[in-house]
Amino acid sequence: MCSRLLCFMNKCNLLSNFQHGYLRGRSTNTAVYQFRSAILHELENKNVTIGLLLDLSKAYDCVNHDYLLRKLERYGVRGSACKLIGPLLFIIYINDLDVFMSNYSLVNYADDTNLLYSGKNLPETINNTQVGFSKAYYWFNIKKLSLNTIKTNAILFRTKQSQVIVEDSITLENNEIKPVKNTKFLGKYIDEFLDWGSHIDHTCLKLSSIGYGIKVVAQYMNKETLKIVYQANFESILRYGIIFYGCNANIHSLFLIQKRTVRSMNNMRFRDSCRGIFRNMYIMKVYGSGYF
């Protein structure tokens, strides 16, 4: 049912371009790429840019079934089987958000909604942010979706040469939101300069812990099983989003952790060379992972 419905929606070109969740050819990477491209476009035009990463409380549970069924009927989909609520139906449920927010850059992955506001100066940008957020808040209320303003994050994107900073909180629907320097965005940590340094720092902490776990279990497993553990737990995190941060100078810190983990998998000492081990175990170094 899900595949047939998705095929129908794609064939009739009914899904909006801002949607990236659970759709063929789209992913968190395409969502990040679209959002990042919109930010860079505004910065190149010397606009002050603020991103809002919205948080929806229990989004799937709050879906109005009657409204959803009426919307599906307008799309030409009928039948009681449509009462099964899932990610695809939620995507359809919010599919017209971009029409209501046509003056703003919008990127969505399932229930993760992200908006971008810009202006020629900071006061104009803050005003646009407040007006745009009020529109989004109103739209979500109409759709019976609960927007959690407390967990909503705001971030001022800027170049390292920019002197523009937000010293005070931004008032959004009677809630004070203090812009952050970095925040989690679809499993990746994005910062105000878009240089991925904070993401690499968080990834290093996570991989160090996993690497230690691999070192502990290495004495109980053969190399084939150990490699499966490495690929499932270590490599999957290492490669997630690497197409964005793979050229960052700080990636060397990830390589050091990767080498340490590979050494422990082969019962090698700390200073033993592992130059040929990567090739023998068919493990790609972090430097080349972004190309494959």
C-alpha positions as CSV (number, residue, x, y, z in Angstrom):
1,M,0.0,0.0,0.0
2,C,2.8,2.4,1.0
3,S,4.8,1.8,-2.2
4,R,1.7,2.1,-4.4
5,L,0.7,5.4,-2.7
6,L,4.2,6.8,-3.1
7,C,4.4,5.8,-6.7
8,F,1.0,7.5,-7.3
9,M,2.2,10.7,-5.6
10,N,5.5,10.8,-7.5
11,K,3.8,10.1,-10.9
12,C,1.4,12.9,-10.3
13,N,4.1,15.2,-9.0
14,L,2.2,15.9,-5.8
15,L,5.0,16.0,-3.2
16,S,6.6,19.4,-2.6
17,N,10.4,19.9,-3.1
18,F,11.0,20.8,0.5
19,Q,10.2,17.2,1.6
20,H,13.1,14.8,2.0
21,G,11.9,12.2,4.5
22,Y,11.4,8.6,3.3
23,L,11.4,9.5,-0.4
24,R,13.4,7.7,-3.1
25,G,16.5,9.7,-4.0
26,R,16.3,11.9,-1.0
27,S,17.8,11.6,2.5
28,T,19.1,13.6,5.4
29,N,22.0,14.4,3.2
30,T,19.9,16.0,0.6
31,A,18.0,17.9,3.3
32,V,21.2,19.3,4.8
33,Y,22.5,20.1,1.3
34,Q,19.4,22.1,0.5
35,F,19.4,24.0,3.8
36,R,23.1,24.7,3.6
37,S,22.9,25.9,0.0
38,A,20.1,28.3,1.0
39,I,22.3,29.6,3.9
40,L,25.3,30.1,1.7
41,H,23.2,31.9,-1.0
42,E,22.0,34.4,1.6
43,L,25.5,34.9,3.0
44,E,27.0,35.5,-0.5
45,N,24.3,38.2,-1.0
46,K,25.6,39.7,2.3
47,N,22.2,39.1,4.1
48,V,21.9,38.5,7.8
49,T,20.5,35.0,8.2
50,I,18.8,33.2,11.0
51,G,17.8,29.5,11.0
52,L,15.0,28.1,13.1
53,L,15.0,24.4,13.8
54,L,11.4,23.6,15.0
55,D,10.4,20.9,17.4
56,L,7.0,19.2,17.1
57,S,5.7,17.4,20.1
58,K,4.4,13.9,19.3
59,A,3.8,14.9,15.7
60,Y,2.5,11.5,14.4
61,D,0.1,11.2,17.4
62,C,-1.4,14.7,16.8
63,V,-2.4,14.1,13.2
64,N,-6.1,15.0,12.5
65,H,-7.4,11.8,10.8
66,D,-10.4,13.4,9.3
67,Y,-8.4,16.2,7.7
68,L,-5.9,13.7,6.4
69,L,-8.6,11.6,4.8
70,R,-10.1,14.7,3.1
71,K,-6.7,15.7,1.9
72,L,-6.0,12.2,0.4
73,E,-9.4,12.3,-1.3
74,R,-8.5,15.6,-2.9
75,Y,-5.3,14.0,-4.2
76,G,-7.4,11.2,-5.7
77,V,-6.8,8.6,-3.0
78,R,-9.8,6.9,-1.5
79,G,-10.5,3.9,0.7
80,S,-10.4,2.8,4.4
81,A,-6.8,1.5,4.0
82,C,-5.6,5.1,4.1
83,K,-6.4,5.2,7.9
84,L,-3.0,3.6,8.5
85,I,-0.9,6.5,9.8
86,G,2.7,6.3,9.0
87,P,5.7,8.5,7.9
88,L,4.4,8.8,4.3
89,L,0.9,9.9,5.4
90,F,2.5,12.5,7.7
91,I,4.5,13.8,4.8
92,I,1.3,14.2,2.8
93,Y,-0.4,15.8,5.9
94,I,2.1,18.7,5.9
95,N,2.7,18.8,2.2
96,D,1.2,22.3,1.7
97,L,3.3,24.0,4.3
98,D,5.6,25.4,1.7
99,V,2.7,27.2,0.0
100,F,1.8,28.9,3.3
101,M,5.5,29.8,3.9
102,S,6.3,30.7,0.3
103,N,8.4,33.7,1.3
104,Y,10.9,31.7,3.4
105,S,13.4,28.9,2.8
106,L,12.0,25.6,4.1
107,V,13.5,22.1,4.5
108,N,11.6,19.2,6.0
109,Y,12.5,15.6,6.9
110,A,9.5,13.8,8.2
111,D,8.6,15.7,11.4
112,D,11.8,17.8,11.4
113,T,11.0,21.2,10.0
114,N,13.6,23.9,9.5
115,L,13.1,27.5,8.4
116,L,15.5,30.1,7.2
117,Y,14.9,33.9,7.5
118,S,17.1,36.7,6.2
119,G,17.3,40.5,5.9
120,K,19.7,43.3,5.0
121,N,20.5,43.9,8.7
122,L,19.9,42.2,12.0
123,P,16.8,44.1,13.1
124,E,15.1,43.3,9.8
125,T,16.1,39.7,10.0
126,I,14.8,39.4,13.6
127,N,11.5,41.0,12.5
128,N,11.3,38.6,9.6
129,T,12.0,35.7,11.9
130,Q,9.2,36.7,14.3
131,V,6.7,37.3,11.6
132,G,7.6,34.0,9.8
133,F,7.6,32.0,13.0
134,S,4.1,33.4,13.9
135,K,2.9,32.2,10.5
136,A,4.3,28.7,11.0
137,Y,2.9,28.6,14.6
138,Y,-0.5,29.5,13.2
139,W,-0.3,26.9,10.5
140,F,0.7,24.1,12.8
141,N,-2.2,25.1,15.2
142,I,-4.7,24.8,12.4
143,K,-3.4,21.3,11.6
144,K,-3.6,20.4,15.3
145,L,0.1,19.9,15.5
146,S,1.9,21.1,18.7
147,L,4.9,23.3,18.1
148,N,7.3,23.1,21.1
149,T,8.8,26.6,21.3
150,I,10.9,25.6,24.3
151,K,12.9,23.0,22.3
152,T,13.0,25.1,19.2
153,N,16.5,26.3,18.4
154,A,17.6,29.5,16.6
155,I,21.0,30.0,15.1
156,L,22.6,33.1,13.5
157,F,24.6,31.9,10.5
158,R,27.6,34.2,9.6
159,T,31.1,34.3,8.2
160,K,34.1,34.4,10.6
161,Q,34.7,38.0,9.4
162,S,31.2,39.1,10.3
163,Q,30.7,41.3,13.4
164,V,27.0,40.7,13.6
165,I,25.9,38.9,16.8
166,V,22.6,38.5,18.6
167,E,23.1,39.6,22.2
168,D,19.5,39.3,23.4
169,S,16.9,36.6,23.1
170,I,14.4,36.6,20.3
171,T,10.8,36.7,21.3
172,L,8.7,34.1,19.5
173,E,5.1,33.7,20.5
174,N,5.8,35.0,24.0
175,N,8.7,32.7,24.4
176,E,12.3,33.9,24.7
177,I,14.7,31.9,22.5
178,K,18.4,32.6,22.9
179,P,20.3,31.8,19.6
180,V,22.8,29.0,20.0
181,K,26.3,28.7,18.5
182,N,25.7,25.1,17.3
183,T,22.8,22.6,17.3
184,K,21.9,19.1,16.2
185,F,20.4,19.1,12.7
186,L,19.2,15.8,11.3
187,G,21.8,13.8,13.2
188,K,24.6,16.2,12.3
189,Y,25.9,19.1,14.4
190,I,25.7,22.4,12.5
191,D,27.4,25.6,13.7
192,E,27.1,29.3,13.0
193,F,30.1,29.2,10.6
194,L,29.1,26.0,8.7
195,D,32.6,24.6,9.1
196,W,31.5,21.3,10.7
197,G,34.0,21.6,13.6
198,S,31.4,20.9,16.2
199,H,30.2,17.9,14.3
200,I,33.7,16.5,14.2
201,D,34.2,17.1,17.9
202,H,31.0,15.2,18.8
203,T,31.9,12.4,16.4
204,C,35.3,12.1,18.0
205,L,33.8,11.6,21.4
206,K,31.3,9.0,20.1
207,L,33.9,7.1,18.2
208,S,36.4,7.1,21.1
209,S,33.8,5.3,23.2
210,I,32.9,2.8,20.5
211,G,36.6,2.2,19.8
212,Y,37.2,1.3,23.4
213,G,34.3,-1.1,23.3
214,I,35.8,-2.8,20.2
215,K,39.1,-3.1,22.0
216,V,37.3,-4.9,24.9
217,V,35.5,-7.4,22.7
218,A,38.4,-7.9,20.3
219,Q,39.9,-10.6,22.5
220,Y,36.7,-12.7,22.2
221,M,36.1,-12.5,18.5
222,N,37.7,-13.5,15.3
223,K,38.6,-10.8,12.7
224,E,35.6,-11.5,10.4
225,T,33.1,-11.0,13.3
226,L,35.1,-8.0,14.6
227,K,35.0,-6.3,11.2
228,I,31.2,-6.7,11.1
229,V,31.0,-5.0,14.6
230,Y,33.4,-2.3,13.3
231,Q,31.3,-1.6,10.2
232,A,28.0,-1.6,12.1
233,N,29.0,0.6,15.0
234,F,32.1,2.6,14.1
235,E,32.1,3.0,10.3
236,S,28.4,3.9,10.1
237,I,28.9,6.8,12.4
238,L,32.2,7.8,10.8
239,R,30.7,8.0,7.3
240,Y,27.4,9.7,8.3
241,G,27.5,13.1,6.7
242,I,31.1,12.8,5.6
243,I,30.3,14.3,2.2
244,F,30.0,17.6,4.1
245,Y,32.8,17.5,6.6
246,G,35.3,15.2,4.7
247,C,37.4,18.2,3.6
248,N,37.7,19.8,7.0
249,A,41.2,20.1,8.4
250,N,40.1,18.7,11.7
251,I,39.3,15.3,10.1
252,H,42.8,14.2,11.1
253,S,41.6,13.7,14.7
254,L,39.1,11.2,13.4
255,F,41.8,9.3,11.5
256,L,43.8,9.0,14.7
257,I,40.9,7.4,16.4
258,Q,40.3,5.1,13.4
259,K,43.9,4.0,13.4
260,R,43.8,3.3,17.2
261,T,40.6,1.2,16.7
262,V,42.1,-0.8,13.8
263,R,45.2,-1.5,15.9
264,S,43.1,-2.9,18.7
265,M,41.2,-5.1,16.2
266,N,44.6,-6.6,15.2
267,N,46.1,-6.8,18.7
268,M,48.8,-4.3,17.7
269,R,50.8,-2.0,20.0
270,F,50.1,1.8,20.1
271,R,53.1,2.8,17.9
272,D,52.9,-0.1,15.4
273,S,52.4,0.9,11.8
274,C,49.0,0.1,10.4
275,R,49.7,1.3,6.9
276,G,49.0,-2.1,5.3
277,I,46.3,-3.2,7.8
278,F,43.7,-1.0,6.2
279,R,44.3,-2.6,2.8
280,N,44.4,-6.1,4.2
281,M,41.1,-5.7,6.1
282,Y,39.5,-3.8,3.2
283,I,38.8,-0.9,5.5
284,M,38.8,2.6,3.9
285,K,40.5,5.4,5.7
286,V,38.4,8.3,6.7
287,Y,40.1,10.6,4.1
288,G,38.7,8.6,1.2
289,S,35.3,7.7,2.7
290,G,33.6,10.8,1.3
291,Y,34.2,9.8,-2.2
292,F,32.4,6.4,-2.1
